[in-house]
Amino acid sequence: MKPIATAKAPAAIGPYSQAIHSAAGLIFVSGQLPIDPATGAFPEGGVEAQTRQSILNARAILQEAGLDLCNVVKTTVFLADMGDFAAMNGVYSQFFQAPFPARSAVAVKTLPKGALVEIECIAEA
């Protein structure tokens, strides 16, 4: 396993890596909270702004590995409120194109730091 890290995405806030490049050629990007790495804060604008920031963070990590969102084969979206699904999906659809990655979206009781969304992904190198 090879860790992947970049200052263009928030640093890990616990005992985990931003991403891991596996021997099988997959990149596992840890769940990305919508933290703006420049400010250390969530962007204003609700779940849409937070979804955008989470995806930008994941993209920055993938770019550190020489990849981009087109290499993503699977995402998992964690929402604090499933009522935000349509708004999240509207932003999500701006970043991914056909063939779309497989995706799961689940509602969770709470997310770290009170986030509205967290997104993780798996990409093929």
C-alpha positions as CSV (number, residue, x, y, z in Angstrom):
1,M,0.0,0.0,0.0
2,K,1.2,3.5,-0.8
3,P,-0.4,6.5,1.0
4,I,-1.5,9.5,-1.1
5,A,-1.6,13.0,0.5
6,T,-1.9,16.6,-0.7
7,A,-2.2,20.0,0.9
8,K,-4.9,20.8,-1.7
9,A,-7.4,18.8,0.4
10,P,-8.0,18.8,4.1
11,A,-5.5,16.8,6.1
12,A,-6.7,13.6,7.8
13,I,-8.2,14.4,11.2
14,G,-7.6,11.0,12.6
15,P,-5.6,7.8,12.2
16,Y,-6.2,7.4,8.5
17,S,-4.7,8.4,5.1
18,Q,-6.3,10.8,2.6
19,A,-6.0,7.9,0.2
20,I,-4.3,4.6,-0.4
21,H,-3.0,3.2,-3.7
22,S,-3.4,-0.5,-3.4
23,A,-1.2,-3.1,-5.1
24,A,-4.2,-4.1,-7.2
25,G,-4.1,-0.7,-8.9
26,L,-7.1,0.9,-7.0
27,I,-7.1,4.2,-5.2
28,F,-9.2,4.3,-2.1
29,V,-10.0,7.9,-1.2
30,S,-11.2,8.4,2.4
31,G,-14.5,10.1,3.0
32,Q,-14.1,13.8,2.3
33,L,-15.8,16.3,4.5
34,P,-16.6,19.6,2.8
35,I,-13.7,21.4,4.5
36,D,-12.1,24.2,2.3
37,P,-8.3,23.5,2.8
38,A,-7.6,27.2,2.4
39,T,-9.9,28.2,5.3
40,G,-10.4,25.1,7.3
41,A,-14.1,25.8,7.3
42,F,-17.2,24.5,5.6
43,P,-18.3,26.7,2.6
44,E,-21.5,28.6,3.0
45,G,-24.4,27.6,0.8
46,G,-25.9,24.4,2.4
47,V,-25.6,20.9,1.0
48,E,-24.9,22.1,-2.6
49,A,-21.8,24.1,-1.5
50,Q,-20.7,21.3,0.8
51,T,-21.2,18.6,-1.9
52,R,-19.1,20.7,-4.3
53,Q,-16.3,21.1,-1.8
54,S,-16.3,17.4,-0.9
55,I,-16.0,16.4,-4.5
56,L,-13.2,19.1,-5.1
57,N,-11.3,17.6,-2.2
58,A,-11.6,14.1,-3.6
59,R,-10.5,15.4,-7.0
60,A,-7.4,17.1,-5.5
61,I,-6.4,13.8,-3.9
62,L,-6.9,11.9,-7.1
63,Q,-4.9,14.5,-9.0
64,E,-2.0,14.0,-6.5
65,A,-2.1,10.3,-7.7
66,G,-2.1,11.4,-11.4
67,L,-5.9,10.6,-11.8
68,D,-9.1,12.6,-12.1
69,L,-12.8,12.0,-11.4
70,C,-13.1,10.1,-14.8
71,N,-11.1,7.3,-13.1
72,V,-13.7,6.9,-10.3
73,V,-15.5,3.6,-10.4
74,K,-17.5,3.8,-7.1
75,T,-18.6,6.5,-4.7
76,T,-20.4,6.5,-1.4
77,V,-22.3,9.6,-0.4
78,F,-23.2,10.0,3.3
79,L,-25.9,12.5,4.0
80,A,-27.0,13.9,7.3
81,D,-30.5,14.2,5.9
82,M,-31.9,12.2,2.9
83,G,-34.1,15.2,2.2
84,D,-30.9,16.7,0.8
85,F,-30.5,14.0,-1.8
86,A,-31.9,15.9,-4.8
87,A,-29.8,19.0,-4.1
88,M,-26.6,16.8,-3.6
89,N,-27.4,14.9,-6.8
90,G,-27.7,18.1,-8.8
91,V,-24.2,19.1,-7.9
92,Y,-22.8,15.6,-8.1
93,S,-24.1,15.3,-11.7
94,Q,-21.9,18.4,-12.7
95,F,-18.7,16.5,-11.8
96,F,-19.4,13.0,-13.2
97,Q,-20.1,11.9,-16.8
98,A,-21.2,8.7,-18.4
99,P,-20.3,6.0,-17.8
100,F,-21.1,7.1,-14.3
101,P,-19.4,5.4,-11.4
102,A,-21.4,3.0,-9.3
103,R,-22.8,4.9,-6.2
104,S,-24.4,4.3,-2.9
105,A,-26.1,7.1,-1.0
106,V,-27.1,6.7,2.6
107,A,-28.4,8.8,5.4
108,V,-26.5,8.7,8.7
109,K,-27.4,10.1,12.1
110,T,-24.5,12.6,12.2
111,L,-21.3,13.4,10.3
112,P,-18.1,14.7,11.8
113,K,-18.0,18.4,12.6
114,G,-21.7,18.6,11.8
115,A,-21.2,18.3,8.0
116,L,-24.2,17.8,5.8
117,V,-22.4,15.5,3.4
118,E,-19.3,13.3,3.2
119,I,-18.1,11.6,0.0
120,E,-15.6,8.7,-0.5
121,C,-14.6,7.1,-3.7
122,I,-12.6,4.3,-5.3
123,A,-10.7,5.0,-8.5
124,E,-8.9,2.8,-11.0
125,A,-5.3,3.8,-11.7
